[in-house]
Amino acid sequence: MNNNNSSRDASAAPEISALVSQWIRPEIREIAAYHVPDPGKLVKLDAMENPYPWPDALREEWLAQLKTVAINRYPDPSAGELKSALRGALAIPDNQDILLGNGSDELIQMIAMAVAGPGRVVLAPEPSFVMYRMIALMVGMRYVGVSLTDDFNLDSNAMLAAVKQHKPALIFLAYPNNPTGNLFDQNAVLAVVQASPGLVVVDEAYFPFAGSTLIDWLQRYPNLLVMRTVSKMGLAGLRLGYLVGNEQWLQHIDKTRLPYNINVLTQLSAQFALQHIGVFDAQTRQICKDRELLYQQLRRIDGAEVFPSQANFILFRIAGCAAQDIFERLKSRGVLIKNLGNQPGLLKDCLRVTVGTAQENQRFLQALRESIC
Ligand SMILES: *Cc1c(COP(=O)(O)O)cnc(C)c1O
């Protein structure tokens, strides 16, 4: 090796920044990377995770099954057994097909790739789940956001006008919505589905907490798909989302899926968990109870505006108090939540707290009482 070589090559080569600007597409350069903070030792109430570990006996049984996995072999490419288990445990209509993703994030990407084309549009209400916009831009589609009303409902007139104007290939409606927590009015959703010339994906990521689903609409509306995930019900680490809908759509979307996207450990672990769905149902009921208590307690804080939630998180703001200040003070008191309030608009000074264990919720409330201006 000639030591001088590397420095000579470097001086002859174009600046890396010029190369990057030349070749990384402008829409990718402009996207702000999805930021996940390091929780360290903080009480983690920022990511809609289920706070409960598995009971010891269940964990032992699961580990015993994991020992049998052939880690040297590729997984079942279509994960047939897991699909049957999902169908059974989660009441998926028999006549609908299922497609699995490495998290529902991957499903959003797969659907977008399947419909992407020059000038084609993805439309979603705002504020909503940020990945709809990010993925639309990543696959080279145009993104149109339509503001919700002040009370976070769909603005029917604005949505219908935007549908007419942009003829979106794809619309995402989170039901319940993230980060607002509410279920959109069903008539407003229906109007969008009926007016839309393209696909409408109802994202039911918070289905376990919602007490409402639109999955039965699949029989009636040929342009509808329903997407869910096991993340929020307590299996966020597995990365498993599922898309439900007519086989005629799903057979093509399936072609954008990379082979073996659901690994062997996830397939086995999810099947195991679904055999014990009662454990997760009980945790979900507890989280819903604790959500109501947390909602009532938050409302008693001076200046608090607290938004009703059908999910496992609550959106709130404190009058006269910047979200950034509250966020930092909570963090210095050991509690991590999500700050959504730095920009003007509907979420100005809003923060989002995930419902944790009863003890975590009390720690959060105490820290919040000490953090308001
Ligand atoms: C969390 C979330 C997802 C992503 O879930 P994963 O399956 O973990 O990728 C999708 N949609 C909404 C609305 C969410 O809040």
Residues whose N, C-alpha, C, O or C-beta is under 5 A from the ligand:
A	BS01	LIG	G103 S104 D105 F129 A174 N178 D203 A205 T229 S231 L240 G241
